[in-house]
Amino acid sequence: MPGLKEQIKNAIQEQGVIAIIRGVSEKDICPLLDALICGGVKVSEITFGSFSDEETERIIQKAVDYAKD
């Protein structure tokens, strides 16, 4: 089984599109992920910068937990 870096590389190559998520609040991240998935986008990046590092980490964790379901 490939490592995480290889899995990410393969997903990006297969998908061809990466959603860059910036400035999306914790309450809006799951609806946004739903919309992206429904639109066929399976790879995304959540950037730091719009919120505090701690809030961004919470948003990323919420997105990861949501993606596992």
N, C-alpha and C positions, 0 to 999 in steps of 0.2 A: 504494500500500500504506500502511495507517495506521501511525502511529508507535507506539512501545511503550506510551505512556500510553493511547492510543486502543484498542490491542489489549487492555490490561488492563481498561479500562472496559467494552469489549464483552464480554469473557469473564465478568466479574462480572455484568453485566446478563443475559447468556444463561444462566449457571449458576444464579443466584439463591441459591446457598449457598457460603459461604467457610469452609473449615476453618481454625481458628486453632490453630497448633501451638506449644506452649510446653513446655519441660522434657523434650523428647525427645532422647535421646542420639544421637551420631553412628552408633552401631551399630544403632539402632532406626529411623532415619529412612526407610530404603528399604522395610522391611516395612510401616511405617505408610503410606507413599505408595501401596504396592500395595493395601492395604486400602481406602484412600480412593478410589482409582481404580476398584477392583472394586465399590465401593458407589455409584459414579456421581458422586463429588465430583472435579471437575477443577481447582478453584481453591483455593489455600491460602496462608496467611501464616505465616511462621516469625518469632516474636517474639524480641527480645533480652530478657535479664533473668535467665534461669535459669542460664546458664553465663557464662563470660568472653566478652568480645566476640570474641576470637580463635577460641574454640571454636564460638561461634554462627556465625561467618563460615565455618568449615570445614563445619559442618552444612548451612548454606545452599548452599554450593558443591557439596557432595555431592548435595543434593536437585536442584539445577539440572542437574548432570551426569547424574543418574539420569533426570530428565524428558526429556532430549534423546534417550535411547535408545529 
